[in-house]
């Protein structure tokens, strides 16, 4: 009986420790450090344009993830060229819905 109590106490303390660690850490999200009204509504990820084919733009982020979008997602009047850095805006609560808009950095 004593062994069961000791095992229960040890496992309970491990569970409590893991719960405390989880509540004090957050999952990393690729957001930029800009503090605009858009950053409150959207999750932003920065990419570097690697290729342009007609109306389609291709980019890569620092962590190696890629993106493809069409020119109609670009909201700024700036001309985006290869090697330009851009900021892509996604809905904060629904990244899977797709790209909302693109701005040149």
N, C-alpha and C positions, 0 to 999 in steps of 0.2 A: 504494500500500500504506500509506503514511504517513497519507493521508486516512482510510482505513478504521480505522486504529488510533486516531486522534484522535476520530473519531465514536463508536467503541466506548467510549472512556474517558469522553466527555461523557455519552453515554446511560447508562452504568453509574453515573456519579456522580448523575445525576438520579434514577435508580431507587433508589439507596441513600438519597438525601435523602427521597424520598417514603415509603419504608418506615420510616425513622426518625420522620418526622412522624406517620405513621399509628399507630405503636406508642405514641406519647406523647400521643395525643389519643383521646378516647372520644366516642361518639355521645351527644348529650343525651337524657336520659330524664326525663320529667316526674315526678320523685319529690319527695315532701315531705321536709322536713328533720327529721321526727320520728324518733327513735331508739328504737323499741320492738321487741319480739320479732316483731311483725307485719311491720315494715319489712324484716326480714331474709328472710322467706319470700315477701313480695309486693312488687310494684311499685305505688306509689300515685300517683294523679293527683287533683288538687284541682279541684272544679267548684263553680259557683254555680248554685243552682236557679233556673231561669227560668220554669218553668211546672209546674203540677200538674193532671192531668186524672184524677180518680177515683183509681185505684190506680197510675197511671203518673206517674213523675217525669221531668222534662226539665232538663238542666243544660248549661252552657257553661263551658269553661276559659278562662284568660287568653289563650291563643293562638287561641281561636275554635273549637276542636273541641267537638263536642257529645256528649251521652250521654243515653240513655233507659233507665230501669230500673223494675222494679215494686217495690212496698212490701215484698215478702218478702225482698229483698236487704238491707234495713236491719236491722242487728244490734243497734244501741243502742236503748234505750227512748225516746230523745228524739223529739219530734214535729218533723218537718222541714217547713218552710214556704218559700214563695217568697223569694228573696234570701238564704237560708241557705247557708253554705259547707259543703261535704261533702268527705270523703275516700273515694275509690273504690279498692278493693283488687283487683288482678289478679295471677294467678300470675306469678312472676318470669320463668320461662322460656317462658311461653306466653300472651302477651297475647290472642291470637286465641281462646282457649278461652272467654273471657267474664269477666264481672264475678263476683267471688267474694263480696264484701260491701261495704256502705256504712256509714259512720259520719258523724255530724254533727261538724264541726270545733269 
